[in-house]
Amino acid sequence: MPAVLSTKKLSESQKSLLLHVGASLVEYNAIKIDFVPFEISSTIVNAIFTSQNAVNSFFENECHPEPSRWVIGNCYCVGEKTKLALVTNGQKVNKMTEYASELADYLVKNHKNDSFHFFCGNIRSDEIPSKLKENNISFEEIEVYKTTLNPKSFERQFDAILFFSPSGVRSFFSENEINGAKAICIGKTTASEAKKYTENVVISNTTTVESVIAKAVNTLKNYD
């Protein structure tokens, strides 16, 4: 029976995808997310969100008692889960890309004369802000959540370890060695971080939790 470690706690339906193929699962949250209060204008014309956490924090901002009534003129986001969170909160998504670098390129090409609010965490990729600065595109960066590492040491060995963010990778490796396990990563950015610690890296087809699990199942299907 292959042993899988997930560095993010999974939903029941997500866990079943692994358990139904005979894998054993250990799960924990390798990082901790805390929403932080922030002040902004009630009028937001163009907003950038690169994570579901940023969206959830935005609409739960304690500084504004009824943020659910806010309507953003134009939303630009990274990832399907981020888009879903925006749509669930009544927003229209003008453009979604799989990666921050792709969104940065799109904004430079199509919105060079616009200005943006960029909602992000304290640990975020530099791809979007650096690209906007290089091209003299006006933006205001607003920190709406904090990510802290939540390391945990494991004595047992695993056949695959599921990673969902660069911070999760750093958290795991701060206390553990991967040994012969495969690092199954949610995308290229997370994979780049994992490659600092191991060459045994596999990247999911899309940047969703389900795709990471599917890749793990496919990778371990010949497990003896």
N, C-alpha and C positions, 0 to 999 in steps of 0.2 A: 504494500500500500504506500503510494507516494505521500510524503509529508510536505505540506504547504504552509508557509507563514505569510500572513497578510499584515502589512504595516499600516493598515487602516481597517477599522471595524466595518464589517459588511452587513448589508441587509439580509433578511432571511432568504429572499429570492436569489440574491447573489451567492450566498453560502451554498444553497442547494445545487448550484451549477457545478461546484467542486465535489460536494458530498455524493452526488448522484453518479459520479464516475469513480467512486471508491477512494477518493483522496481524504487524508486526515487534515484537519485545518486548525491552526493556531492563529489567533488574531489579536491585535492590540493597536492603539493609536500612537504612532511614532512621533506625532506632533500634536500640539495643543493650540487651538484657535480661540482667541478672545476678541469679541467685537469691542471697538472703542468708540466713544462719542466724538462727534465732529460737527463743525459748523460750516454751512454753505448757504448760498443764495437759494431761494425757493424756485428760481428759474434756471434750468439747466438745458442748454441748447444741444450740446454734443457731449455724450458721456462714453468713456471707455471702461470696460470691465474685463479683467483677465481671469477671474475666478468666480465660482459660485459663492464662495465665502464673502467676497466683496459685495455681491448683489444682496445676499441675505443681511449683511451688516447695514447696508444702505437703507433697506426697507424696515429695519428694526432699530434705527437710530433713535436713541432715547431723548436726544435734543429736540426732536420733532414728534409731537404726539400722534400725528396722523400722516405719516409718510406714505401710506398706501394711496393717498390722494394725489401724490406727485406724479406728474407725467413728464418724462424726459422727451425732448424733441427728437433726438436721434441717438440710438444706442449702437455701439460697436463693441464686439466681444470676442473672446477666445474660448472655444470649447462648446460642445453641445449642451453640457449640464449648465453652463453659464447662461446660454441662450434660453434654455427651458426655465431657469429661475427668473429671468427677465420677463418672459412671456407670461409666466404664472402670476407675476406682479403687475400685469396689465401694460407692459411696455412693448413697443415695436422695435424689433432688431433690424437695423439697416444692413449690417454686415457681420457675419460670423466667420472666423477662420479657425483652423486646427491649432495654429501656433502663433505666438506673439510676433515673431519675425514677419509672418505673412500679413498680419493685421497692420504692422508698422509700414510695410511696403505699400499696402492698399491706401492707407491714409495719406502717405506722402504723394502718391500718384493722383489721388482723387480729391483730396481735401486740404490742399496746401494753404489755402487762404482762410481756413476755418480755425476756431479755437476750441479747446476741449477741457473737460474735467476728467481726470484719470483717477479712478477709485481703486485702491490697491492695499496690500498689506505691507508690513514693515520689512519683510523679506520678499523682494520681487525681482523678476528679471529686468535687466537694464535695456532690453532690446527696444521697447517702445519709447521710453523717454529719451534715450540717446539718439534714436532716429529722428524724433520730432525736433530735438534741439539742433541736430545737424542741418535740418532743413528749415530752421527758423519758423517752425509752427508753434503757435502759442498754446500753452496748456498749463493747467493747475493740477498738481499732484496732491491728492487727499488720502491720507492713511485712515482706513476704516476698520482694520483688524490687525491683530498682532499674532505672529506665529512663534511659538517657542518649542524647542526640542523636548521630547518626552522619552528619553532613552530607557531601554530595558535590556538586561543581559539574558541570553538564552544558552543553556548548557547542551541542549539536544541539537541534532543535525537536521537540516531540511533539504528537500530535493529542489524546491523552488521558493523564492521569496518575492512577494509582490510589492512593487514600489509605485507610489502615486505622486511623488513630488521630489524635487532635489533636497528639500529639507528633511523629508522622510528618509532618504538615502543617508544623509549625514547623521541623522539621529541613530539609525540602526548601526552604522559602522563605527560610531563613537564607543560602542560597547561590545561589538561582535565581529567575528570573522565570517566570511561567507562560505569558506571551504569549497566544497564541490557543487554547491547549489547554483541553480540558474537564477539570475536576477531578471525578473519579468517587469518591464518598465512601461509606464503609461504613455510615454512619448519620447521624442528625441531629446528634449531638455533634461528630463529625468534620467534618461539613458546616458547622457554625457556625464552627469554627475556619478552614476554608478560605475562608469568605465574608469574612474579614478581609483577604484578599489578592486575591480575584477574585469577580466576579459569575457567572462561568461554571461553576456548581456543579450536579452531578447526584447524587442520592442513590439508593443501592441499595434494592431492595424489602425485603430482610431483611439482618440484620447478619451475613452470612457472606461469606467470600472469593469463593465461587462466585457469589453474587448481585452482587457488585461487578463481576466479570468479565462476567457476563451483561448487566449494565447498560451496560458499556463496549461490548460487541459490538453491542447494540441501538442505542446512541447513534451508533456509527461505521458503521452498516450502509449509510448513503448516502454514504460517503466516496468521492470521485472520485479 
